[in-house]
């Protein structure tokens, strides 16, 4: 099971984020994702967790989905961005 960092942990470890993006999903999207993650866990007899990896590396596991669906969490995940994450693009 993954452990979510709360904003206080982020502030302590990394400083003040430039922006916070919330990751949310519909109930049907959560149900479909949960089924796929449970299938991964079932296939390897619980030795590994199934997780969703996005380009920015967010880990969403079954526990996160269950907590989100029960209303315990306001979102599936949060992405914190910092000034050093912002890059300049020059068109050539």
C-alpha positions as a Markdown table, in Angstrom:
| # | Residue | x | y | z |
|---|---|---|---|---|
| 1 | Unk | 0.0 | 0.0 | 0.0 |
| 2 | Unk | 1.3 | 3.4 | -0.8 |
| 3 | Unk | 1.5 | 6.2 | 1.7 |
| 4 | Unk | 0.2 | 9.6 | 0.6 |
| 5 | Unk | 2.2 | 12.7 | 1.4 |
| 6 | Unk | 0.0 | 15.4 | 2.9 |
| 7 | Unk | 0.7 | 19.1 | 2.3 |
| 8 | Unk | 2.5 | 19.4 | 5.6 |
| 9 | Unk | 5.0 | 16.7 | 4.6 |
| 10 | Unk | 5.5 | 18.4 | 1.2 |
| 11 | Unk | 6.1 | 21.7 | 2.8 |
| 12 | Unk | 8.6 | 20.2 | 5.3 |
| 13 | Unk | 10.5 | 18.2 | 2.7 |
| 14 | Unk | 10.3 | 20.3 | -0.4 |
| 15 | Unk | 9.1 | 23.8 | 0.4 |
| 16 | Unk | 6.1 | 25.7 | -0.9 |
| 17 | Unk | 4.7 | 24.4 | -4.2 |
| 18 | Unk | 3.9 | 26.7 | -7.1 |
| 19 | Unk | 0.6 | 24.9 | -7.8 |
| 20 | Unk | -1.3 | 21.8 | -6.6 |
| 21 | Unk | -3.3 | 19.8 | -9.2 |
| 22 | Unk | -6.0 | 17.4 | -7.9 |
| 23 | Unk | -6.5 | 14.1 | -9.6 |
| 24 | Unk | -10.2 | 13.0 | -9.6 |
| 25 | Unk | -12.2 | 10.4 | -11.5 |
| 26 | Unk | -15.8 | 9.3 | -12.0 |
| 27 | Unk | -17.1 | 6.3 | -10.0 |
| 28 | Unk | -17.2 | 4.2 | -13.1 |
| 29 | Unk | -13.6 | 5.0 | -13.9 |
| 30 | Unk | -12.6 | 4.2 | -10.4 |
| 31 | Unk | -14.4 | 0.8 | -10.5 |
| 32 | Unk | -12.7 | -0.1 | -13.8 |
| 33 | Unk | -9.3 | 0.9 | -12.5 |
| 34 | Unk | -9.9 | -0.9 | -9.3 |
| 35 | Unk | -10.8 | -4.1 | -11.1 |
| 36 | Unk | -7.6 | -4.0 | -13.1 |
| 37 | Unk | -5.5 | -3.4 | -10.1 |
| 38 | Unk | -7.2 | -6.3 | -8.2 |
| 39 | Unk | -6.5 | -8.6 | -11.2 |
| 40 | Unk | -2.8 | -7.8 | -11.0 |
| 41 | Unk | -2.8 | -8.6 | -7.3 |
| 42 | Unk | -4.8 | -11.8 | -7.9 |
| 43 | Unk | -2.5 | -13.0 | -10.7 |
| 44 | Unk | 0.6 | -12.8 | -8.5 |
| 45 | Unk | -1.1 | -14.2 | -5.3 |
| 46 | Unk | -0.7 | -10.8 | -3.5 |
| 47 | Unk | 3.1 | -10.7 | -3.9 |
| 48 | Unk | 3.0 | -7.4 | -5.8 |
| 49 | Unk | 0.6 | -4.4 | -5.8 |
| 50 | Unk | -0.9 | -3.2 | -9.0 |
| 51 | Unk | -0.5 | 0.6 | -9.5 |
| 52 | Unk | -1.1 | 3.2 | -12.1 |
| 53 | Unk | 2.0 | 5.1 | -13.2 |
| 54 | Unk | 1.7 | 8.4 | -15.0 |
| 55 | Unk | 4.4 | 10.4 | -16.6 |
| 56 | Unk | 4.7 | 12.5 | -13.4 |
| 57 | Unk | 4.8 | 9.3 | -11.4 |
| 58 | Unk | 1.6 | 9.2 | -9.3 |
| 59 | Unk | 1.0 | 5.9 | -7.5 |
| 60 | Unk | -2.7 | 5.1 | -7.1 |
| 61 | Unk | -3.5 | 1.8 | -5.4 |
| 62 | Unk | -6.7 | 0.0 | -4.5 |
| 63 | Unk | -6.6 | 1.5 | -0.9 |
| 64 | Unk | -6.5 | 5.0 | -2.4 |
| 65 | Unk | -9.5 | 4.2 | -4.6 |
| 66 | Unk | -11.5 | 2.7 | -1.7 |
| 67 | Unk | -10.7 | 5.8 | 0.5 |
| 68 | Unk | -11.7 | 8.1 | -2.4 |
| 69 | Unk | -15.0 | 6.3 | -3.1 |
| 70 | Unk | -15.9 | 6.3 | 0.6 |
| 71 | Unk | -15.4 | 10.0 | 0.8 |
| 72 | Unk | -12.4 | 9.8 | 3.1 |
| 73 | Unk | -10.1 | 11.4 | 0.5 |
| 74 | Unk | -11.1 | 14.5 | -1.5 |
| 75 | Unk | -9.2 | 13.3 | -4.6 |
| 76 | Unk | -7.3 | 10.3 | -5.9 |
| 77 | Unk | -3.9 | 12.1 | -5.8 |
| 78 | Unk | -2.3 | 15.5 | -5.8 |
| 79 | Unk | 0.5 | 16.8 | -8.0 |
| 80 | Unk | 2.7 | 19.4 | -6.4 |
| 81 | Unk | 4.6 | 21.6 | -8.8 |
| 82 | Unk | 7.5 | 23.8 | -7.8 |
| 83 | Unk | 9.2 | 26.8 | -9.6 |
| 84 | Unk | 12.2 | 24.6 | -10.6 |
| 85 | Unk | 9.7 | 22.3 | -12.4 |
| 86 | Unk | 8.7 | 25.1 | -14.8 |
| 87 | Unk | 10.9 | 25.0 | -18.0 |
| 88 | Unk | 11.3 | 27.5 | -20.7 |
| 89 | Unk | 10.4 | 26.5 | -24.3 |
| 90 | Unk | 12.0 | 28.3 | -27.2 |
| 91 | Unk | 10.5 | 27.9 | -30.6 |
| 92 | Unk | 13.2 | 27.6 | -33.3 |
